[in-house]
Amino acid sequence: MHSSSIAGLDIGPYAQGEEGAILDCMRVCFKFEPEVERWRHLYLDNPAGKAVILLARDRGRVVSHVAFLPRRTRFFGRQGFVGHSVDAMTRPEWRRRGVKSALSAELRRIADERGLMAIFSFANEEHLPMVVKHEGRRAVKPFPVMVRPLRPIHAGLAFAKRWFPGYEAAKHDEQIPDCAAAGPLAGESSKSSTLLSRAPGWSSVAFDERHDQLLCEAEAIPRIAMVRDAAHLTWRYTDAPGAPYLQQNIFGSRSLQATVVIRTALLYGFRITFVMEWFWRSGARSDGLRLIQEVIRLARGLGCHGVGALAMPGTLQRRLLRRLGFVGIPEWVFPKTTTLNVCPKNQGSETALWFERANWYLTWGDGFVL
């Protein structure tokens, strides 16, 4: 694509060396300090391919940015690529001037040119109406949060305190950036190296071809699921210094039967262990359930208020989690909400299937990366 001029700006794709200008725009728009290594890992090291990044520049200064991460996806018995739209942003002084609309239109053209099967994102309450109206997407509701309460009285008191007169937000109540490049929430107590000494049976994350085979033979994965092979999982959960992830596997005589990846974080005053990945081989459902029981046991030992998981209504995962004491959480409980939204491309009779919530397999994302 050749760069062009719109509203006096230079519009064109990202060029090597513009990381600093992009991060400066993120700093202004999302109000946090982005790290260049995290940005490069997310945007350039993706095993499914480098991100498509479009920029609007004012004399070399990035004033608007849109992008999508290519994602290998299984859908309705086939496999192809979709685009995960992330980190759309425009500096305040350039908003409402058609800049982002121009970038987004070009991004959609590139998606069509590359034959992507869909574009999706997760939008907050402020931006959801805009992506529905201007991007041609539809919301897939609700965001399917489930929680296994462990300290309900303490959790209730922590929740109630937020409504007391004179309540002062603690450090953990600061606004969490709606930015994929933000990375995992910081916290010494949640690092895998810190938790391993208190977590017998758990290990740092590691993936190989056995995880590839497990996903191919997993039970009841919904009809739309990102390909979660070893290459993707290693990229997603890189065990860098300070990484917050723990893993537990169950092996049979010849194969991997089930796996789970978790992390623990202090979020809005609640200490929660999140189930990041969870799947099991067909015929090994009891092993899958056993892993969640191990998660609950660990979270209780860490003094967590609860265990959080995602499972869309109508899925086997949700039914099994209910059996283990998980309950659905209504959106009004959350300090902020996010909504899956999607625009399928030329799917014919299957178009409507993309909007059925039971067809989606979702996992927690640090900074909205699934």
N, C-alpha and C positions, 0 to 999 in steps of 0.2 A: 504494500500500500504506500502510495506517495503521500508525504505530508502536505497539508493544505492550510489555508488561512481562513479562520472563522472568527468573527468579532475581534479582529486584530490580533488573534492568537495563532501560534504555530501548532497545528494539530498533527500528530503522527505517532508511530509506535515507539516504544521504549528503545533506547540505544544504550549500549554498554557504557557505564560510567555515570549514568543518571540516578544511581541509587540515592545519593545524598540529597538531590532535589526532591525525589519522591518521599524520602523519610521526613524531610522538612515539612512537606505538605501534610503528611500523616500526623506529625507533631501538632500542627495547628488545628486540623480537622477533628482528630480523635482525642487530643489532649493527653498524650502519654509519650514516653521516650522510646521510640522503636529502636531495635537493634539490627544492624545491617546483616549480621550472620543469620539471624532468624529470618529476615526478609529473603535473603538469597536461598536459604534452605527451602522455604515455602514456594517461592516463585520460579526458581531456576533448577532445583534438584529433583523436582517431581518425577518419579519413574514413568508416569504417563505422558510426560512431555513438558516443556517449558510453558509458563503462563503466557497468554496473549495480553499485553499491556498497552493501553492507548493513553496518551498524555496530551494535555493542552498546556502550552508554555507561553509565558509572557517574558520575552527577552531572556530565555533560559531558565526562568523560575517556573516550576510546575504549579499550576493553579487548579487543575482538575485531572482526575485519574479514574479510569475504569479498567477492569481486568476480569479474565476468567481463567481458572485452573482446569486443564483437561482432566477428566476423570473417567477411567475405564469402568464400565457399568454393565451389569447383567440385567436385562429387562425382557420379560415375557419369553424366556427361553433362548434369547440371543445375547450377543455381547457387542458393545460399541462404545463410542465416546460421548460424554455429555460435558457441558461447560458449567463449572461452579463459579458463579459471579461473586466476587469478593472485593471489599475495600473501595467501593465507589465513594468518591469524595471530591468536594469543590471548596476552595477557600471562600470564606464568607463574603468578601467583596466582589466575587465573581458569580455568586448564585443568582438565580432567576434571570439569567441572561442567555439561556439556551445552550450553554457550553456543554453541560453534562448530557443533554439530549442529543447533541451532535456526536459526542463520543459514543454514547450508547447505541445510536443508530449504526455507526460504523462497526461496533463490536458485534451487533446482530448480523450484519452483512458478512463479517468474517466467519461467524459461527455457521451460517448457511453455506458459505463457500467451502468450509472444511467438512461439511456433512455431519455436524453434531446432531444427535438425536433429540437433545433438549438443552435448555439453559435453566438452571435453578439457583436459588439463593435462600438465605435466611434473613428476614427483614424485621426490624423493630416496629413498634407502633407508629412511629413518626414516618418511616419510609415505606411501609407496606402499601398505603394507598397510591403512592407515586409509582412503584414498580408495577402494580396492578393496572393503573391507568395508562402509563407511558411505555411500559416494557412488554405489554401483552401477556403477562403472567397471571396465574390464578393461585389463590391461597389454598393450601392443604392443611386444614385445622383438625384438631388442636395440636399444639406441641405436646408430645405424649409423655409427660413426666410422671414417673412413679417413684414412690419413696417407701422404704421399709423403716418405720419409726423404731428407734432404739431407746431414746430418752425423751418420751413425749412430753413429760411435765417440764423438763428443762427447755425443750424446744418451744413449748407454748409460752413460757415466760420470756424467752429471748424474742419471740415474735411480738408479744404484747408490749415489750419495752419500746419498740419502735414507734408506738402510738402515744406514749406518755408525754405530757408537756415537759419541755426542757431536755428531751432526748438528744444526745450529741452523737453524731455518727463517728464510729471508730474508724481506724485505718482501713479495716477490711470492708467498710461500707462505702469506700470511695467508688466512683463510677468505673465500672469495668468496660474497657473500650470494646465497641462493636467492630473489631478489627482483627482480621485473620492473622496479621503479622504481630499481634500483641503477644502471642505465645501463652504458655501455662502461667497461672497465677503463681507469684513468688511465695516462698515460705520455707524456712529452714526445716520445720517439723514435718513437712510433706515430701521431702526428698527421699528417693528410694534408698539411698545409702543410710539415711537416718532410720527409716522404717524397717529395713531388713532385719536389724537386730531384735525387733519386737514381732517379727512375722515368720515364724518357722513354717517351712513348706512353700514359701514364696521366693521368687527370684527377680532379678532385673529382667527386662524384656529381651527376648531373642526369638527370631523367627527363621524358619528354613522351609524346605520343600514339603515337609510334613504338614505345615499349615496350609500350603497350597492345596494339598490333597484333601485336608479336612474341610475346607470351605466348599470344594467341589462336591463333597459327599455329606454336607451338613443337612440336618433335618429342618424343614419348614422355614428356610430363609424366604422372606417375602419376595415378590416378583420383580421388584426394583431394588437393587443393592449394588453399592460400589464394590468393585473387585477388591477383595481384601487378602491378596496373596502376600508372600513373604516380602517381596520388593516394596509393596505399598505399606505394609505394617512396619517394616524397618524404617522407612522414611517418616511415617506418621509418628512413631514412638521412639525415635532415635534416643538411645541411652547415653545422652550427653551428660557431662558433670552437672549434678543438680536436678536431673530428670525426676519427675514425681511418680513414675509408673512402676507398678509391680505386676507380676504375671504368675499364674499357676496353670500347669498342664496336667492332664491325666492320660497316661499311656496304657494301651492294651498290649497284648503279646506281640503284635506286629505293627501297630499304628497308633497315631495320636487320636484319642477318643474325644477330648474336649479341651477347650482353652478359655481362659478369662484374663482380661487386662483391667486393672483398676488404678485409681489415683485418689488421694485424699486431699481435700482443700478446705480452707476456712472461707466461707462465702456468706456475706450478709449476716455475720454473727453466728452462723451454724457450721459446725464441723461435719462434713459429709464425705463418705467414701462413694465414688462414682464408678459404676460398671461401664467401662469404656468399650470393651469388646467381649462378646459371649456367644460362642456357638459350639455345637457338639455334633458328632457323627450320627447319622441315622442309625437307630438301634441302641444308642448310648445316652438316651435321655436322662437316665438316673445319674450318669456322670455329670451332665450339665447341671442338674439340680444340686448335686453335691458341691460343685464349685461355688454356686451362689450361697449355699450354706456356709462354706468356708469364708466367703466375703463377709457375710453377716457376723461370723465369729470374730474375724479380724477387726472389723469396724467397732464391734462392741468392746474389744480389748483396747482399742485406741481412744475410747471415750467419745465416739462420734454420736451426733444426734440422730443420724440415720444413714441409710444406703440409698443412693439415687440411681435410677436406670431409665432408659427410654424404650418404649415398646408401643407401637401403634395399636389402637383399638381394632379388634378383629384378628389379631395375630396370635399364634401359639405362644410366642414369648410372653405376651401380656397375660395370658391365662396361667402360665406356669409361675410367673412372678406373683400373681394374686394368691396362688396356692401357698407361696412362701411368706405371705404376710404383707406384700407390697400393696399400696393403695394409690389410685390416681389422684393427682394434685390439680385442682382447678387453676386456671391462669390468673385469676384475681389475687391469688396468694403471693405471686412473684412480684418483686420490686420492679421488674421490667419483663416484657414478654418478647418472644421472637417467633416468627411464623415461616414455615416452609412455603415457598412459592415457586411455580414451575411453568415453563412455556415449552411444550413439546413441538417438534419440528416435523411436519409432514408425516404424521403417524397414522393417518386414515382412521380406520375403525378402532384402532387402539388408543387414539388420543384421549378419550375419556378415562381410560384406565390409569393414566398418570395422575389423575386427581382423586383417585380412591385411596384413602389413607391406609387401608389394610395392605396395600401393595408395596409400601415403603419400609425398608429396613434402615433405621437411623441409629447413630451412636453419638455419644457426647463429643463435642468438639471444643478444644481449647482455642478460643478466638474464632469460633464458628467453622473450624475445619473438621469435616467428618472423618 
